[in-house]
Amino acid sequence: LDGEDLIEQSEIRGDQMLHFVFELFHRELASGVFLQRLFASLVQSYVFQRAKIFLNRKGDDLFLEDKKFSISIAAPSSN
């Protein structure tokens, strides 16, 4: 569960969702966080170029106006 959503008691759901899953092994958690932010930036740029829709980015979260457009979570594995 995303920590910010947990604090705000926001429900994480959507009628239509597209999932991207990245698995990185033998890396520090910071690597996952950096990749989250890079991926969010790439998605923001792609959506604007293809659909001319501007998404606001705050860290690794994307927003369409005041609604959350994406959810991104990085967590260490238990290996």
N, C-alpha and C positions, 0 to 999 in steps of 0.2 A: 504494500500500500504506500502510495506517495505520502511523505511526511506532511507536506503542506495541506494536502486534501484531508488527511487524518485530523489535523489540528482544526481545520475549518468544518469538519464533519460533512464534507462534500461527498456525494455519491458518485462513484466512478462507473459510468455505464454509457452506452450509446446504441441507437438502433442500427447504425451502420458503422463498422469499424474496420480499419486496416491495421494489421499488426506487423511490426518489424521486431525481430528478436536477434540480438547480438550476444554471442557467448565468447568471452575472452578468458583464456586460461593462463594461469601463471603471471598475472598482472596485478598491480595495485589497484585499489578501488578508484583512486584518482584517474587512472586511465579510462575507466568506464565513464566517469563524470565528464572528462574532457570530450570523449566521443559523443556523449549525449548532446553536449552543447554544439559540437561541430555538426552533428546530424540535424539538429533543430535549425541551425542556420542554413544548411543546405535545403531543407524542406521549405523554409520560409522563402528563400530565393526562387526555388522551383515553382512553388504555387504562384508567386507573383509573376514570374516570366510566362507561365502557361495560362493562367486564368486571370491575371491582373487583379488578384485579390491580395491586399496587404494584410499580413499577419504581424501582430506585435510579438516580439520575443522578449521574455524575461528569464534569463538563465537558460534552462533547457525546456521551458514551457512556451507554447505558442498560443496566442489568443486571437480570436476573430471578434473584434470590437470588445465586449466585456465577457464573452463566453470562452471558456477554455477549449482550445482546438486540439491539443495533444496532451498526452500523459507519458512521462518518461521516468523510468526507475532504474537506478544502478544499485546493485547489492552484491556483496561478496558471496562467493560460493562456499559450501561447507566441505570442500574436498580436502 
